[in-house]
């Protein structure tokens, strides 16, 4: 039994138990208990050892996490039987390391700051096939050295040396400047455990279970915070973009890095309400080999009672005022809070559900007009403010998001370099604003519910800073993904959006796939998106997808038709027969008011025809003119004879009698309307469109007709 503690209140009692050995036929998964000496088994139960049988045993260990009032049970199965197995329990940071050299190492995330999850379970057998194929190398040094051989005399009897296989994540070195140290009281030597980063990358690539890969990423994001290493791990992910693990690992990046940003600014009382991982906590975990055999599992059970005696009056009086709380004070207060109220973190699932409920209520009550008007104004300004690529200038990216708060410039900027033009700016996408508002409201109410009275006053500022960190990390992930493929594209240094008619490359299609998963992940956990991302993502979709597939993406809301993208479509796609058809199909997906604005910007004959028909239909189909629309054609001829009496002189320029009569009729209907339209009737425009259409579409010589 080993007792391990940390000054922050973490208190763990570790215990190892060996199970009864048994034999396993590798050709069959059936276990056969080992016969005890002197027993006389029945003939039917005799199982003789053969060449395919191996005598194995299971190793169970228990971690009593007093600070969480839980017991963690770890079980490793199928180890070759030996009486000399002795597990080593020690700290690596706030991870509890359970190691059996040559067989496995478990890094358990059991500290008081986090609820247990994202454990790292590493086994020789889980990557044995990679070793057999010769693809797994230890690159701690650049020379071709053999697998690491380390003297582990502090872990085993002094006369015995064990070899760490090259599947072990941790190498043990002497005189290392950093790492976790421990003391060998038999030899008087001090050893340090340090992380072999190159080995970590290889394990991230070759580990079999997705939970282990997620645990490795979580360790790097929250413990090492080495952005060069993070970039390398995402480079590995980009080699298998369709994998179902990619969205989950992107969500882990967003949530874990947001927590790390908050951690630099707030104390423990605030942080215990901030989510730190995308996975479920206190949930069992297991590890399998490449053959599908389960080789380890983690489970939990409650600790029924924790009895810690309170300090006596004498102890409290002897405590010096300059000294803070000790281990027992922190542990006692933490367990007391757990007993009084459940320490819960705000959930991204609740934010998403609240966003959906708010949108449903706004749609039901018809109160979404203000947001729609704001989006329409943004669309109009982008559509009409579209500049050519040579004259467009982009403002430099600021150091802080568009929120007040002490967000500092982060070191990853030096790793990622200059942001591409579509990411330079400090705004978020318009449709992400609702998610930000809901997140701020829910987080503020959550803090008000669980914080102490004296700390509730800062709930608003904490929620605002949490939103700012979300914006920062979302933009950072987008920039990281762009760096994986974007620098290989020819247009990214100068163009806000690429030319939509240039041929696309494989790298650009992979970038579109990465951005698609980023967009879906942000929507799933209600994280904001950078403003320029929406237009750029839609442009990538148009360039890399077929027209029919692109329209399906638009219909399902994955790609959005922004003002910048529509201006790019109108400028880049030619007015050929196919180009006109594509433009019409895309514009028809917009709301009615935006359709008319795009047609005015396009100014194609087909647009003029549409706008003219729209004006005529608005006048004729108006509900207040039902009696007027019932006039006969004889009334039209009568009005044509009296058109000189009209107050408008525009009809005098129309020399085509039937058209003049019809326009006079529309003019009279429009003047009798109770409510005036925002777009007044344009007689000259209607006459030009009608005459052009008649000339282009009619096969007959109208000059020979007697009117």
C-alpha positions in Angstrom: 0.0 0.0 0.0 1.2 3.5 -0.9 -0.2 6.8 0.2 0.4 9.7 -2.2 -0.6 13.3 -1.5 -0.2 16.7 -3.1 -0.3 20.1 -1.3 -3.5 21.1 -3.2 -5.6 18.5 -1.3 -5.1 15.5 -3.5 -5.0 12.4 -1.3 -4.7 8.9 -2.8 -4.3 5.5 -1.2 -2.9 2.9 -3.7 -3.1 -0.8 -3.3 -2.0 -3.8 -5.5 -3.6 -7.2 -5.6 -2.6 -10.3 -7.6 -5.2 -12.6 -8.9 -5.0 -16.4 -9.0 -3.0 -17.5 -12.1 -4.8 -19.2 -14.9 -3.9 -20.8 -18.3 -5.0 -19.4 -21.6 -5.0 -21.2 -24.9 -4.1 -18.6 -27.4 -6.2 -20.4 -30.0 -9.2 -20.1 -27.7 -10.2 -17.3 -25.2 -11.3 -19.8 -22.5 -9.6 -19.4 -19.2 -8.6 -22.4 -17.1 -7.8 -21.9 -13.4 -4.4 -23.2 -12.3 -4.5 -26.4 -10.3 -3.4 -26.1 -6.7 -0.7 -28.6 -5.5 -2.0 -31.8 -4.2 -5.5 -31.5 -5.6 -7.1 -34.4 -7.4 -9.2 -33.0 -10.2 -11.9 -35.1 -11.8 -11.2 -36.6 -15.2 -13.7 -34.3 -16.8 -12.0 -31.2 -15.5 -8.4 -32.1 -16.3 -6.9 -29.6 -18.7 -3.3 -30.5 -19.7 -0.9 -27.8 -20.7 0.0 -27.8 -24.4 2.4 -25.7 -26.4 -0.3 -23.2 -27.1 -1.2 -22.7 -23.4 0.3 -19.9 -21.4 0.1 -19.4 -17.7 -1.1 -15.9 -17.1 -2.5 -13.7 -14.3 -4.4 -10.5 -13.8 -3.1 -7.5 -11.9 -5.6 -5.4 -10.0 -4.9 -2.1 -8.3 -7.1 0.2 -6.4 -6.8 4.0 -6.0 -8.8 5.3 -3.2 -9.3 9.0 -4.2 -10.3 10.4 -0.9 -10.7 13.9 -2.3 -13.3 12.7 -4.9 -14.9 10.1 -2.5 -14.4 7.5 -5.2 -12.4 4.3 -5.6 -10.7 3.7 -9.0 -10.2 0.0 -9.9 -7.6 -0.8 -12.6 -7.3 -4.3 -14.0 -4.7 -5.5 -16.4 -5.4 -9.0 -17.8 -3.3 -11.6 -19.5 0.1 -10.8 -18.1 2.6 -13.7 -18.0 2.5 -15.1 -14.5 5.2 -14.0 -12.1 5.5 -13.7 -8.4 7.8 -10.7 -8.7 5.4 -8.2 -10.2 5.4 -5.1 -8.1 3.5 -2.0 -9.3 5.1 1.4 -8.8 2.9 4.2 -7.8 4.2 7.8 -8.0 3.3 11.2 -9.1 4.1 12.7 -12.5 2.9 16.3 -12.0 -0.7 15.8 -10.9 -1.0 12.5 -12.8 -0.7 9.4 -10.8 1.6 7.0 -12.6 1.1 3.2 -12.2 3.9 1.4 -13.9 5.0 -2.2 -14.3 8.3 -1.9 -16.4 8.3 -3.9 -19.5 4.5 -4.4 -19.5 2.4 -1.3 -19.0 2.2 2.3 -17.7 -1.0 4.0 -16.7 -1.2 7.7 -16.2 -4.3 8.4 -14.2 -5.9 11.9 -14.2 -7.0 11.8 -10.6 -6.0 15.2 -9.2 -8.3 17.3 -7.1 -8.6 20.0 -9.9 -10.3 17.6 -12.4 -12.9 14.9 -12.2 -11.2 11.6 -13.2 -11.2 11.1 -17.0 -8.9 11.0 -20.0 -6.6 8.4 -18.5 -3.6 7.2 -20.6 -3.3 3.4 -20.8 -0.2 2.2 -22.5 0.6 -1.4 -23.1 3.2 -3.3 -25.0 0.5 -5.5 -26.5 -1.6 -2.6 -27.7 1.1 -1.7 -30.3 2.9 -5.0 -30.7 2.0 -5.3 -34.4 3.6 -2.0 -35.1 6.8 -3.1 -33.5 6.8 -6.4 -35.5 6.4 -4.4 -38.7 9.4 -2.3 -37.8 7.4 1.0 -38.1 7.9 2.0 -34.5 11.2 3.7 -33.6 12.6 5.4 -30.6 14.1 8.7 -31.8 15.3 10.2 -28.5 18.7 10.6 -30.3 19.3 11.0 -34.0 21.8 8.1 -34.1 20.6 4.6 -34.6 20.5 3.5 -31.0 19.0 0.3 -29.6 15.8 0.4 -27.6 16.2 2.2 -24.3 17.7 0.2 -21.6 17.5 1.7 -18.1 18.7 0.6 -14.7 15.5 0.4 -12.6 17.3 -0.6 -9.4 15.1 1.6 -7.3 12.0 -0.2 -8.5 13.2 -3.8 -8.2 15.8 -5.6 -6.1 19.2 -4.1 -6.5 20.7 -7.1 -8.2 18.0 -7.1 -11.0 17.8 -4.9 -14.1 14.8 -4.6 -16.2 14.5 -3.2 -19.7 12.0 -0.5 -20.6 10.5 -1.6 -23.9 10.2 1.0 -26.7 6.5 1.1 -26.1 6.9 2.8 -22.7 6.1 6.5 -22.9 8.5 7.5 -20.1 12.2 7.1 -20.1 14.1 7.4 -16.8 17.3 9.5 -16.8 19.8 10.7 -14.3 20.6 14.3 -13.8 17.7 15.6 -15.9 17.0 19.3 -15.4 13.2 18.8 -15.5 10.7 16.1 -14.7 9.4 14.2 -11.6 12.1 13.0 -9.3 12.0 10.2 -6.8 14.6 8.8 -4.3 16.0 5.3 -4.0 16.7 4.8 -0.3 18.7 1.6 -1.0 21.3 3.3 -3.2 20.9 7.0 -2.2 20.3 8.0 -5.9 17.7 10.4 -7.1 16.0 9.7 -10.4 13.8 11.8 -12.6 10.9 10.8 -14.9 10.8 12.9 -18.0 8.5 12.8 -21.0 10.0 11.5 -24.3 8.1 13.9 -26.6 9.1 12.0 -29.8 7.8 8.8 -28.3 4.5 10.6 -27.4 4.0 11.6 -31.0 4.6 8.0 -32.1 2.2 6.7 -29.5 -0.4 9.2 -30.7 -0.1 7.8 -34.2 0.0 4.1 -33.5 -2.2 3.6 -30.3 -5.1 1.4 -31.0 -7.9 2.9 -28.8 -9.3 6.3 -29.5 -9.6 7.0 -25.8 -5.8 6.7 -25.4 -5.3 9.1 -28.3 -7.7 11.6 -26.7 -6.0 11.2 -23.3 -2.6 12.0 -24.9 -4.0 15.1 -26.6 -5.6 16.2 -23.3 -2.3 15.8 -21.5 -0.5 17.9 -24.1 -3.2 20.6 -24.1 -3.5 21.0 -20.3 -0.1 20.0 -18.9 2.7 20.7 -21.4 0.9 23.4 -23.4 3.7 23.1 -26.1 2.1 24.4 -29.2 4.8 23.0 -31.5 3.9 19.6 -30.2 0.1 20.4 -30.6 0.7 21.3 -34.2 2.6 18.1 -34.8 -0.3 16.1 -33.4 -2.8 17.8 -35.6 -0.5 17.2 -38.6 -0.9 13.5 -37.8 -4.7 13.9 -37.6 -4.8 15.6 -41.0 -3.5 12.4 -42.6 -6.8 10.7 -41.8 -9.4 13.5 -42.0 -12.5 11.3 -42.5 -11.8 9.5 -39.2 -14.6 9.8 -36.7 -12.0 10.8 -34.0 -11.2 14.1 -35.7 -14.3 16.1 -34.5 -14.0 14.7 -31.0 -10.3 15.8 -30.8 -11.1 19.2 -32.2 -13.8 19.6 -29.5 -11.2 18.6 -26.9 -8.8 21.3 -28.2 -11.5 24.0 -28.0 -12.7 23.1 -24.5 -9.3 22.2 -22.9 -7.5 25.3 -24.3 -10.3 27.5 -23.2 -10.0 26.1 -19.7 -6.2 26.6 -19.8 -6.7 30.3 -20.8 -9.1 30.8 -17.9 -6.7 29.0 -15.5 -4.1 31.8 -15.9 -6.6 34.4 -14.8 -8.9 32.9 -12.1 -8.7 31.0 -8.9 -9.9 27.5 -8.1 -13.3 28.6 -7.0 -14.1 29.8 -10.5 -12.3 27.1 -12.4 -14.2 24.3 -10.8 -17.3 25.5 -12.7 -15.5 25.8 -16.1 -15.6 22.7 -18.4 -12.1 21.2 -19.0 -12.8 18.3 -21.4 -15.3 17.1 -24.0 -15.4 13.6 -22.5 -17.6 12.3 -19.7 -16.1 12.2 -16.2 -16.2 9.3 -13.8 -16.8 7.0 -16.8 -15.2 3.6 -17.2 -12.4 3.1 -19.7 -10.7 0.2 -21.3 -7.8 -0.7 -23.6 -7.7 -3.3 -26.3 -5.0 -4.9 -28.4 -4.9 -4.8 -32.2 -6.4 -8.3 -32.1 -9.5 -6.9 -30.3 -8.6 -8.5 -27.0 -9.4 -6.4 -23.9 -6.2 -6.0 -21.9 -7.1 -3.4 -19.3 -10.1 -1.6 -17.8 -10.8 1.2 -15.4 -13.9 1.4 -13.3 -15.2 3.4 -10.3 -17.1 2.8 -7.1 -18.3 5.2 -4.5 -16.5 5.7 -1.2 -19.3 5.4 1.4 -17.7 7.4 4.2 -14.8 9.7 4.6 -14.1 10.6 8.2 -11.5 13.4 8.7 -11.3 14.8 12.2 -11.6 18.5 12.6 -8.8 20.6 14.1 -8.9 21.2 17.8 -9.1 24.7 19.3 -5.5 24.4 20.2 -4.4 23.5 16.7 -6.4 26.4 15.3 -4.9 28.9 17.8 -1.3 27.7 17.0 -1.8 28.2 13.3 0.2 31.2 12.2 -1.6 33.9 10.2 1.0 34.1 7.5 0.5 30.4 6.6 -2.3 29.4 4.3 -4.4 26.3 4.5 -2.6 23.0 4.7 -3.5 19.7 3.0 -6.1 18.7 5.5 -7.8 22.1 5.5 -8.2 22.0 1.7 -9.3 18.4 1.7 -11.8 19.0 4.5 -13.3 22.1 2.8 -13.5 20.3 -0.6 -15.4 17.3 0.8 -17.7 19.6 2.7 -18.6 21.4 -0.5 -19.2 18.1 -2.2 -21.5 17.1 0.7 -23.5 20.4 0.7 -24.0 20.8 -3.0 -22.8 18.9 -6.0 -19.9 20.6 -7.7 -21.0 20.8 -11.3 -19.5 22.5 -14.3 -21.5 24.2 -17.0 -22.3 21.8 -19.8 -22.0 22.6 -23.5 -25.0 20.3 -24.1 -27.1 22.6 -22.0 -25.9 25.6 -24.0 -26.9 24.0 -27.2 -30.3 23.0 -25.9 -30.9 26.5 -24.7 -29.9 27.9 -28.1 -32.3 25.6 -29.9 -35.1 26.5 -27.4 -34.5 30.2 -27.9 -34.5 29.9 -31.6 -37.7 27.9 -31.5 -39.4 30.5 -29.3 -38.3 33.4 -31.6 -39.6 31.6 -34.7 -42.9 30.7 -33.0 -43.5 34.3 -31.7 -42.2 36.0 -34.9 -39.7 38.0 -32.9 -36.6 37.2 -35.0 -37.1 40.2 -37.2 -34.5 42.3 -35.5 -31.8 39.7 -36.0 -32.9 39.1 -39.6 -32.7 42.9 -40.3 -29.2 43.0 -38.8 -28.1 40.1 -41.0 -29.7 41.7 -44.0 -27.8 44.9 -43.4 -24.6 43.0 -43.1 -25.4 41.2 -46.3 -26.1 44.4 -48.2 -23.0 46.1 -47.0 -20.8 43.2 -48.0 -22.5 42.8 -51.3 -22.2 46.5 -52.4 -18.9 47.0 -50.6 -17.2 44.2 -52.6 -13.9 45.4 -54.0 -11.6 43.9 -56.5 -8.8 41.6 -55.2 -6.1 44.1 -56.2 -7.6 47.0 -54.3 -8.9 45.2 -51.2 -7.1 45.9 -47.9 -7.5 43.9 -44.8 -7.1 45.3 -41.3 -4.4 43.6 -39.2 -5.5 41.1 -36.6 -5.7 42.6 -33.2 -4.2 41.0 -30.1 -7.5 40.7 -28.2 -11.0 39.6 -29.2 -13.9 42.1 -29.5 -14.6 41.8 -25.8 -13.3 43.8 -22.9 -11.1 41.8 -20.6 -7.5 41.0 -19.8 -6.9 38.5 -22.5 -3.2 38.5 -23.2 -1.4 37.8 -26.5 -0.7 34.1 -26.5 2.5 32.4 -27.6 0.8 30.1 -30.2 0.7 33.2 -32.5 4.5 32.9 -32.9 4.1 29.3 -33.9 1.3 29.8 -36.3 2.6 33.0 -37.9 0.5 35.6 -39.7 -3.1 34.8 -40.0 -4.6 34.5 -43.5 -6.7 37.4 -44.7 -10.1 35.8 -43.9 -9.0 35.4 -40.3 -7.7 38.9 -39.8 -10.2 40.9 -37.8 -11.8 40.8 -34.4 -15.5 40.0 -35.0 -17.4 36.7 -34.8 -19.9 35.4 -37.3 -23.4 37.0 -37.0 -25.2 33.6 -36.5 -22.8 32.8 -33.6 -24.0 35.8 -31.6 -27.0 34.0 -30.2 -24.7 31.2 -28.9 -22.5 33.8 -27.2 -25.4 35.5 -25.6 -26.9 32.2 -24.3 -23.5 31.0 -23.0 -23.0 34.3 -21.2 -26.5 34.2 -19.6 -26.2 30.5 -18.6 -22.7 30.8 -17.2 -23.6 33.9 -15.2 -26.7 32.2 -13.7 -24.6 29.1 -13.0 -22.0 31.1 -11.1 -24.6 33.0 -9.2 -26.1 29.7 -8.1 -22.9 28.0 -6.8 -20.5 30.8 -5.8 -20.4 32.2 -2.4 -22.3 35.5 -1.8 -19.2 37.6 -1.7 -18.0 36.2 -5.1 -21.3 36.5 -7.0 -20.6 40.1 -7.9 -17.9 39.1 -10.4 -20.1 36.6 -12.2 -20.7 39.0 -15.2 -17.0 39.7 -15.7 -16.1 36.0 -15.4 -18.7 35.1 -18.0 -17.5 37.8 -20.4 -14.0 36.6 -20.0 -15.1 33.1 -20.7 -16.7 34.2 -23.9 -13.5 36.1 -24.9 -11.4 32.9 -24.3 -13.8 30.9 -26.5 -13.5 33.3 -29.3 -9.7 33.3 -29.0 -9.4 29.5 -29.0 -11.8 29.0 -31.8 -9.9 31.4 -34.0 -6.7 29.7 -33.0 -7.9 26.3 -34.0 -9.1 27.7 -37.3 -5.7 29.2 -37.9 -4.0 25.9 -36.9 -6.1 23.9 -39.4 -5.4 26.4 -42.2 -1.7 26.1 -41.5 -1.9 22.4 -42.3 -2.9 22.9 -45.9 -3.3 26.6 -46.5 0.3 27.6 -47.1 0.4 25.1 -50.1 -2.3 27.1 -51.9 -1.3 29.8 -54.4 -3.8 32.5 -53.5 -3.8 32.8 -49.8 -1.3 35.7 -49.4 -3.3 38.3 -51.3 -6.9 37.1 -51.6 -9.7 37.3 -49.0 -11.6 34.8 -51.1 -10.2 32.7 -53.9 -11.3 33.0 -57.5 -14.3 30.7 -57.8 -13.5 29.6 -61.4 -9.8 28.6 -60.9 -9.2 24.8 -60.7 -9.0 23.4 -57.2 -6.2 21.1 -55.8 -6.1 18.1 -53.6 -4.7 20.2 -50.7 -7.6 22.6 -51.0 -10.1 19.8 -50.9 -8.5 18.5 -47.7 -8.6 22.0 -46.2 -12.3 22.1 -47.0 -12.8 18.7 -45.2 -10.9 20.0 -42.2 -13.0 23.2 -42.1 -16.2 21.2 -42.5 -15.3 19.2 -39.3 -14.3 22.4 -37.5 -17.6 24.0 -38.4 -19.6 20.9 -37.3 -17.6 20.7 -34.0 -18.1 24.4 -33.2 -21.9 24.0 -33.9 -22.1 20.9 -31.7 -20.5 22.5 -28.6 -21.8 26.1 -29.3 -18.5 27.7 -29.9 -18.3 31.0 -31.9 -16.9 31.1 -35.5 -14.7 33.9 -36.9 -16.6 36.2 -39.1 -14.5 35.8 -42.2 -14.5 32.0 -41.9 -18.1 31.6 -43.2 -17.5 33.3 -46.5 -14.1 31.5 -47.0 -15.6 28.1 -46.1 -18.5 28.6 -48.6 -16.0 29.6 -51.3 -14.0 26.4 -50.7 -17.2 24.4 -50.9 -18.1 26.0 -54.3 -14.6 25.3 -55.7 -14.3 21.7 -54.5 -17.9 20.3 -54.7 -20.1 19.7 -57.7 -22.9 22.2 -58.2 -25.6 19.8 -57.1 -23.6 18.8 -54.0 -22.8 22.4 -53.2 -26.5 23.3 -53.3 -27.3 20.4 -51.0 -24.8 21.8 -48.5 -26.5 25.2 -48.8 -30.0 23.7 -48.3 -28.9 21.9 -45.2 -27.4 25.0 -43.7 -23.7 23.8 -43.7 -22.6 26.4 -46.2 -24.1 29.9 -45.9 -24.5 32.5 -48.7 -22.9 35.6 -47.3 -22.8 39.0 -49.0 -19.1 38.6 -49.7 -19.6 35.2 -51.3 -22.5 36.4 -53.5 -20.4 39.4 -54.7 -17.7 37.0 -55.6 -20.1 34.7 -57.5 -21.5 37.6 -59.5 -17.9 38.9 -60.3 -16.2 35.6 -61.1 -18.8 33.4 -62.8 -19.4 34.5 -66.4 -22.8 35.2 -67.9 -22.7 32.1 -70.1 -25.7 29.8 -70.4 -24.3 27.6 -67.7 -23.1 30.5 -65.6 -26.5 32.1 -65.6 -28.1 28.9 -64.6 -25.7 28.4 -61.7 -26.2 32.0 -60.5 -30.0 31.6 -60.6 -29.9 28.4 -58.6 -27.7 29.9 -56.0 -29.6 33.2 -55.7 -32.9 31.4 -55.5 -31.7 29.9 -52.1 -31.7 33.4 -50.5 -34.7 35.2 -48.8 -36.9 37.3 -51.1 -35.4 40.6 -50.1 -31.9 39.4 -50.7 -32.8 37.9 -54.0 -34.0 41.2 -55.3 -30.8 42.9 -54.0 -28.6 40.3 -55.8 -30.5 40.8 -59.0 -30.1 44.5 -58.9 -26.3 44.0 -58.3 -26.1 41.5 -61.1 -28.0 43.7 -63.6 -28.5 40.9 -66.2 -31.4 41.1 -68.6 -33.0 38.1 -66.8 -32.7 40.1 -63.6 -34.5 43.1 -65.1 -37.2 40.8 -66.3 -37.6 39.3 -62.8 -37.7 42.7 -61.2 -40.3 44.0 -63.7 -42.5 41.0 -63.2 -42.1 41.5 -59.4 -43.3 45.1 -59.6 -46.3 44.2 -61.8 -47.3 41.3 -59.6 -47.0 43.4 -56.4 -49.4 46.0 -57.9 -51.9 43.5 -59.3 -52.0 41.1 -56.4 -52.4 43.7 -53.7 -55.3 42.8 -51.5 -56.7 46.4 -51.5 -57.0 46.4 -55.3 -59.2 43.3 -55.8 -62.0 45.4 -57.4 -59.6 47.2 -59.7 -58.0 44.0 -61.0 -61.5 42.8 -62.2 -61.6 45.5 -64.9 -62.0 44.1 -68.4 -59.8 44.7 -71.4 -62.2 47.3 -72.7 -61.4 49.3 -69.6 -57.7 49.1 -70.5 -58.4 50.5 -74.0 -60.6 53.3 -72.5 -57.8 54.2 -70.1 -55.3 54.2 -73.0 -57.4 56.8 -74.8 -57.4 59.0 -71.7 -53.8 58.5 -70.7 -53.0 62.1 -71.5 -55.0 63.1 -68.4 -52.6 61.3 -66.2 -50.6 63.3 -63.7 -47.4 61.4 -64.8 -45.7 62.3 -68.0 -43.7 59.1 -68.3 -46.3 57.4 -70.4 -46.0 59.9 -73.1 -42.7 58.4 -74.0 -44.2 55.0 -74.6 -45.0 54.6 -78.3 -46.4 51.0 -78.1 -50.1 51.5 -77.5 -50.9 48.1 -75.8 -48.0 48.6 -73.5 -49.0 52.2 -72.8 -52.5 51.1 -71.8 -51.2 48.4 -69.5 -48.7 50.7 -67.8 -51.5 53.3 -67.3 -53.6 50.6 -65.7 -50.7 49.7 -63.3 -50.2 53.3 -62.5 -53.8 53.8 -61.5 -53.7 50.6 -59.3 -50.5 51.7 -57.6 -51.9 55.2 -56.8 -55.1 53.6 -55.2 -53.1 51.4 -52.8 -53.6 52.1 -49.2 -50.0 51.4 -48.2 -47.2 52.5 -50.4 -44.5 50.0 -51.3 -40.9 50.5 -50.3 -40.0 50.1 -54.0 -42.1 52.6 -56.0 -43.4 51.7 -59.5 -40.8 52.6 -62.1 -42.7 53.2 -65.4 -39.5 53.7 -67.5 -37.9 50.6 -66.2 -41.0 48.5 -66.9 -41.3 49.9 -70.4 -37.7 49.2 -71.3 -37.8 45.6 -70.0 -41.1 44.9 -71.8 -40.0 46.3 -75.1 -36.6 44.4 -74.9 -38.4 41.2 -74.0 -40.9 41.6 -76.9 -38.1 42.3 -79.4 -35.9 39.4 -78.2 -38.6 36.8 -77.6 -41.2 37.5 -80.3 -40.7 36.0 -83.7 -43.3 38.2 -85.4 -42.8 41.7 -86.9 -45.0 43.7 -84.6 -45.0 46.7 -87.0 -47.4 44.9 -89.3 -50.0 44.5 -86.6 -52.9 47.0 -86.7 -53.6 48.2 -83.2 
